[in-house]
Amino acid sequence: MTKIFKKLFAVALVTAPFFSEAADSLIKEATFIRPDAANAGLKLPAGFGALMYAENLGQARHIVVNKNGDVYIKLARLKNGKGIIKLRDKNADGRSDDTSGFADYGGTGIAIKNNYLYASSNTDVYRYKLNANNEVENEAKPEHIIGGLISRGQHNTKSITLDNSGNIYVNIGAFSNSCQEQDRQNGSKGKDPCPILDSAGGVWQFKADKLDQTYKDGVRYATGTRNVVGLDWNTEINELFVMQQGRDQLFQMWPQFYNQKQGAELPAEEMFLVKKGMNFGWPYCFYDHFQNKKILAPEYGGDGKKIGRCAEMQNPVVAFPGHMAPNGLLFYTGNMYPEKYKNGAFIAFHGSWNRSPEPQEGFYVAFVPMKEGKPAGKWEIFANGFSGVEKVENSRDVKYRPCGLAQGPDGSLYVTDDNKGNIWRIIYNSKK
């Protein structure tokens, strides 16, 4: 149906209120977006469909959708000199047909709040003013919000999210696996106390509208998080949630305590509810989802069973199997999906690399039903098929790796892939 008819239906809503129910039904039919054949390669629950919104953008990390439907994607590395890609669907067919870009830095974090677009590099956070037409008005000269954040190789991405009180939260990942005296070396003991925790391995809170902030202006909001690439503000309970990427190589470095199977499954990937001052235990502790408790890491005297100081650390809200690398977190607040999804959590699992000889795991989007910030049922795989293979033996063989999540104004879900740079849009229509 043409755009002219859509406009006529919209006018009917205003000029003839008594026709509103019928007109609303016609508009929904007129604006129905059809999924791609075979749902663009994805396996989804009944009633859901997927289409390829865009392809081959570069290393597409986190994503946000503006209220006018414009999509902004943060690239890990510049492509054609641009670090932020803007996509627009001009012909209303559900797919991008207009691409532009700006920003001369790579990175991961991106968010929209109070008419500003926020984006991060691996050391800094910037923001761009959105004008009355929802367009970025200062592409070449963003405001510099935060600078000087530690970036030392591993876990250097700076994911961000904002609350409703003028604060921005930044992940500062630990530049270490487990704070050993010799990083990732067999049998090397852990540094105690771990010196990394003064400036990394935690979540920092800054003001969202204050320029040129550094560590001294921020608050170490929580500590003991190895790396939390996925962050989101839960508006139902007004609290911060993050997804922890657990440490690696328990079997390879400590075979006296862990066999190959245990090394593949442990430690759990954890979802945390984060309140100011909390300590989640890294590097001293990790969560064992088979024993349902935090236990002492072998670098600090653990043997696979000891608890010790870990009794004082915060436990996860949800624990997932190990090494699936959660990279995106989104609490769903839209109206397109069925009621079970309202306020639930979607998690983009990037996929493992170190579960051998067990098959690699992840490479999908999972869902956790939640109510008032607590799980209301078991987690499940929501969107699968990104890897392109039934059984992943080597992560280098997969086609796509989910990374970022965003909710569109219509309630559809967008998923990025940072392997090829594809963007999926997942819709729901029970009559499909």
C-alpha positions in Angstrom: 0.0 0.0 0.0 1.3 3.4 -0.9 2.5 6.2 1.4 -0.5 8.3 0.1 -2.9 5.8 1.6 -1.0 5.7 4.8 -1.3 9.4 5.1 -5.0 9.3 4.3 -5.6 6.8 7.1 -3.6 8.9 9.5 -5.8 11.9 8.6 -8.9 9.8 9.2 -7.8 9.2 12.7 -7.7 12.9 13.5 -10.7 14.1 11.5 -13.1 11.2 12.1 -12.6 9.8 15.6 -15.5 7.5 15.3 -13.6 5.7 12.5 -10.5 5.3 14.7 -10.7 1.6 15.3 -11.2 0.7 11.7 -8.6 3.2 10.6 -6.1 1.9 13.1 -6.6 -1.6 11.7 -6.0 -0.4 8.2 -2.9 1.5 9.2 -1.5 -1.6 10.9 -2.2 -3.6 7.7 -0.7 -0.8 5.5 2.5 -0.6 7.5 3.0 -4.4 8.0 6.6 -5.3 7.2 7.1 -8.7 5.7 10.0 -10.8 6.9 12.6 -12.2 4.5 12.5 -15.7 3.2 13.6 -18.1 5.9 13.7 -15.1 8.3 17.0 -14.0 6.9 18.6 -17.2 8.2 17.3 -17.0 11.8 15.4 -19.5 13.9 12.7 -17.7 15.9 9.7 -18.6 18.1 6.3 -19.0 16.3 4.8 -15.7 15.2 8.1 -13.9 14.8 9.9 -13.0 11.6 13.2 -11.4 10.7 14.5 -9.3 7.8 18.0 -8.1 6.9 17.9 -4.4 7.7 21.4 -3.7 6.4 24.6 -5.6 5.4 28.3 -5.3 5.3 28.7 -2.2 7.4 31.9 -3.0 9.1 32.5 -4.1 12.7 29.1 -3.1 14.0 29.1 -3.1 17.8 26.3 -1.4 19.8 23.2 0.1 18.2 20.4 2.6 19.1 17.3 3.6 17.3 15.9 7.1 17.5 12.2 7.9 18.0 12.0 8.8 14.3 13.3 5.4 13.3 16.8 6.4 12.4 19.4 3.8 13.3 22.8 4.6 14.7 25.6 2.0 14.9 29.0 2.3 16.6 31.8 0.6 14.6 34.7 -0.9 16.5 37.0 0.4 13.7 36.6 3.2 11.2 35.2 2.3 7.8 35.7 4.9 5.1 36.9 7.2 7.8 33.6 6.9 9.8 33.0 5.4 13.3 29.3 6.0 13.5 26.9 4.8 10.8 23.4 6.3 10.4 20.8 4.2 8.6 17.4 5.4 7.4 14.4 3.5 5.9 13.1 6.1 3.4 10.6 4.0 1.5 9.0 2.3 4.7 9.7 -1.2 3.6 11.5 -2.1 6.9 15.0 -2.0 5.5 17.7 0.7 5.3 18.0 2.4 2.0 20.0 5.5 3.1 23.4 5.3 4.7 25.7 8.1 6.0 28.3 8.4 8.7 30.4 10.6 10.9 32.8 10.4 13.9 36.6 9.8 13.5 37.0 7.2 16.2 36.1 3.5 16.7 34.5 2.0 19.8 31.5 0.2 21.1 29.1 2.3 23.2 26.2 4.3 21.8 23.0 5.6 23.4 20.3 8.3 23.1 19.0 10.3 26.0 17.3 13.6 26.4 17.9 14.7 22.8 21.5 13.8 22.8 23.3 11.0 21.0 26.2 9.6 23.2 29.0 7.5 21.8 32.3 6.1 23.1 35.8 5.3 21.9 38.0 3.0 24.0 39.1 6.0 26.1 36.5 8.7 25.7 32.8 9.5 25.7 31.2 12.1 23.4 27.8 13.5 22.8 26.0 15.0 19.9 23.0 17.4 20.1 19.8 16.2 18.2 17.8 19.1 16.8 14.0 19.5 16.4 14.1 17.2 13.4 16.0 14.5 15.3 19.1 15.1 13.3 22.7 15.3 14.7 23.6 19.0 14.4 27.2 18.9 15.5 28.7 15.8 13.6 32.2 17.3 13.3 32.4 18.9 16.8 30.8 16.7 19.5 30.9 17.7 23.1 33.7 15.8 25.0 32.1 14.3 28.1 34.7 11.9 29.6 38.4 11.3 28.8 41.5 9.5 29.9 39.9 6.1 30.6 42.3 3.2 30.8 42.7 1.1 27.6 45.4 -1.5 27.7 44.7 -4.1 25.1 42.2 -6.7 26.4 38.7 -5.7 27.5 39.2 -2.1 26.5 35.7 -1.4 25.1 33.7 1.3 26.9 30.1 0.3 26.8 27.6 2.9 28.2 24.1 3.4 29.4 22.2 6.3 31.1 19.7 6.5 33.9 16.8 8.9 34.3 18.6 11.2 36.8 21.4 12.7 34.6 24.0 10.0 35.0 26.0 8.0 32.5 27.5 4.6 33.4 30.7 3.3 31.7 32.2 -0.2 31.7 35.9 -0.1 32.3 37.0 -3.7 31.8 40.0 -5.3 33.5 43.1 -5.4 31.4 43.7 -8.9 32.6 42.2 -12.4 32.8 42.5 -13.0 36.5 45.0 -10.4 37.8 47.9 -13.0 37.9 51.5 -12.0 38.6 52.0 -13.3 35.0 48.9 -12.9 33.0 47.5 -16.2 31.6 50.4 -18.2 32.7 50.0 -21.7 34.1 50.0 -21.7 37.9 50.8 -18.0 38.3 49.4 -16.7 41.6 47.1 -13.7 41.7 48.1 -10.2 42.9 46.5 -9.6 46.2 45.2 -7.0 46.4 44.7 -6.6 42.7 46.0 -3.2 41.7 43.9 -3.0 38.5 40.7 -2.4 40.6 41.6 1.3 41.3 40.9 2.3 37.7 39.4 -0.7 35.9 37.4 -3.9 36.6 34.3 -2.0 37.4 31.5 0.4 36.4 32.1 4.1 36.8 29.3 6.7 37.1 29.7 10.2 35.6 27.5 13.2 34.9 25.8 13.0 31.5 26.0 16.8 30.8 29.4 17.8 32.3 32.3 18.4 29.9 35.8 17.0 30.1 35.4 14.7 33.0 38.1 12.3 34.1 38.4 9.6 36.8 38.5 12.2 39.6 35.1 13.5 38.5 33.5 10.1 38.4 32.4 7.6 41.0 33.5 4.0 41.1 29.9 2.8 41.2 30.7 -0.9 41.5 33.8 -3.0 41.4 34.8 -6.6 40.8 33.5 -6.9 37.3 36.0 -8.4 34.8 34.2 -7.0 31.7 30.6 -6.0 31.3 30.1 -5.2 27.6 26.3 -5.4 28.0 24.7 -2.7 30.1 21.1 -1.4 30.3 19.0 0.7 32.7 15.9 -1.2 33.8 13.1 1.4 33.8 10.7 -0.9 35.6 12.6 -0.8 38.8 15.0 2.1 38.0 18.2 0.2 38.4 21.3 -0.7 36.4 21.9 -4.2 35.1 25.0 -5.6 33.4 26.2 -8.8 31.8 29.5 -10.2 33.1 32.0 -12.0 30.9 33.7 -14.6 33.2 37.4 -15.4 33.3 39.1 -17.9 30.9 41.3 -21.0 31.0 40.5 -22.7 34.3 41.4 -26.1 32.9 44.4 -24.9 30.9 46.1 -23.2 33.8 44.8 -25.2 36.8 44.3 -28.9 35.6 44.9 -30.1 39.2 41.4 -28.6 40.0 39.4 -28.6 36.8 39.0 -31.1 34.0 38.3 -30.2 30.3 34.5 -30.4 30.7 34.6 -28.2 33.8 36.9 -25.7 32.1 34.5 -25.5 29.2 31.4 -24.8 31.4 32.9 -22.6 34.1 32.7 -20.0 35.3 29.2 -18.8 34.7 28.4 -15.8 32.6 26.4 -13.6 35.0 23.7 -11.0 34.9 24.0 -8.5 37.8 21.7 -6.0 39.3 24.2 -3.2 40.2 23.7 -0.9 43.1 26.2 1.7 44.2 29.1 0.2 46.2 28.5 -3.4 45.2 31.5 -5.8 44.8 31.0 -8.8 42.4 34.3 -10.5 43.3 36.6 -10.4 40.3 39.4 -11.5 40.3 39.2 -13.3 43.7 35.9 -15.1 43.0 33.7 -16.5 40.3 30.3 -18.1 40.2 29.9 -21.9 39.8 26.4 -22.4 38.4 26.6 -26.2 39.2 27.2 -25.5 42.9 25.1 -22.3 42.8 27.6 -20.3 44.7 30.7 -18.1 44.3 33.9 -19.9 45.0 37.5 -18.8 45.4 39.6 -18.6 42.3 42.6 -20.9 42.2 44.9 -17.9 41.8 43.9 -17.0 45.4 44.0 -20.4 47.0 40.8 -21.9 45.6 40.5 -25.6 44.9 37.1 -25.7 43.1 35.1 -25.8 46.4 36.5 -23.2 48.8 34.3 -20.1 49.4 36.5 -18.0 51.7 36.1 -14.2 51.0 33.6 -14.9 48.3 30.8 -15.2 50.8 30.8 -11.4 51.0 30.5 -10.9 47.2 27.3 -10.3 45.3 25.7 -13.2 43.4 24.1 -12.9 40.0 20.4 -12.5 39.2 20.8 -15.1 36.4 23.7 -17.4 35.7 24.4 -18.8 32.1 26.9 -21.4 30.9 30.5 -20.3 30.7 32.3 -18.6 27.9 29.4 -17.5 25.7 30.5 -13.9 25.8 27.5 -11.7 26.4 28.0 -8.5 24.5 24.5 -6.8 24.5 21.7 -6.4 27.0 18.3 -4.9 26.4 15.2 -4.7 28.6 12.2 -4.8 26.3 9.5 -2.1 26.9 7.8 -2.2 23.5 4.2 -3.2 22.6 4.8 -5.3 19.4 5.8 -8.5 21.2 3.5 -10.7 23.3 3.0 -9.9 27.0 5.6 -12.4 28.2 8.4 -10.3 26.7 7.4 -7.1 28.5 10.2 -5.9 30.8 12.1 -9.1 30.0 15.8 -9.1 29.1 17.3 -9.9 25.7 21.0 -10.8 25.7 23.2 -11.0 22.6 25.8 -13.8 23.1 28.9 -13.2 20.9 30.0 -16.8 21.2 32.9 -18.6 22.8 36.4 -19.4 21.6 37.9 -21.5 24.5 35.5 -24.4 25.2 37.5 -26.9 23.3 37.4 -29.9 23.1 33.7 -29.2 23.8 31.8 -27.5 21.0 31.8 -23.7 21.1 28.6 -22.1 22.5 26.6 -18.9 22.2 26.2 -17.1 18.8 22.6 -16.4 19.6 20.2 -14.0 21.3 18.7 -15.3 24.5 15.7 -14.1 26.5 15.0 -14.0 30.2 11.4 -13.4 31.3 11.4 -10.9 34.2 9.1 -9.1 36.5 10.0 -6.3 38.8 13.7 -6.9 38.1 13.7 -10.6 38.9 13.6 -13.7 36.7 10.0 -14.9 36.1 11.0 -18.1 34.4 13.9 -19.9 32.8 16.0 -18.3 30.2 15.6 -19.5 26.6 17.2 -19.1 23.2 15.2 -16.5 21.3 17.0 -16.0 18.0 19.4 -18.6 16.7 21.1 -19.4 13.4 23.7 -16.6 13.3 26.6 -19.0 13.3 25.4 -20.7 10.1 26.5 -24.1 11.3 24.8 -26.7 13.6 27.8 -27.4 15.7 30.6 -24.9 16.1 34.0 -26.5 16.6 36.0 -23.3 15.9 34.6 -19.8 16.4 36.5 -18.7 13.3 34.1 -20.8 11.2 30.9 -18.9 12.1 29.2 -16.5 9.7 27.9 -13.9 12.2 28.4 -13.0 15.8 25.6 -11.1 17.7 26.8 -8.0 19.5 24.4 -5.2 20.0 20.7 -4.9 20.6 18.2 -2.0 20.2 14.4 -1.5 20.3 12.7 0.4 17.5 9.8 2.9 18.2 7.4 0.3 16.8 8.7 -2.4 19.3 10.8 -4.4 16.8 14.2 -5.7 17.9 17.5 -4.9 16.0 20.5 -7.1 16.3 24.0 -6.3 15.1 26.8 -8.6 14.0 30.4 -7.4 14.3 31.8 -10.1 12.1 30.4 -9.0 8.7 28.5 -5.9 9.8 24.9 -7.1 9.2 21.8 -5.8 11.0 18.7 -8.0 11.6 15.3 -6.6 12.4 13.0 -9.0 14.3 9.3 -8.4 14.1 6.2 -10.1 15.4 2.9 -10.8 13.7 0.8 -13.7 15.0 -0.9 -14.0 11.6 2.4 -14.4 9.7 
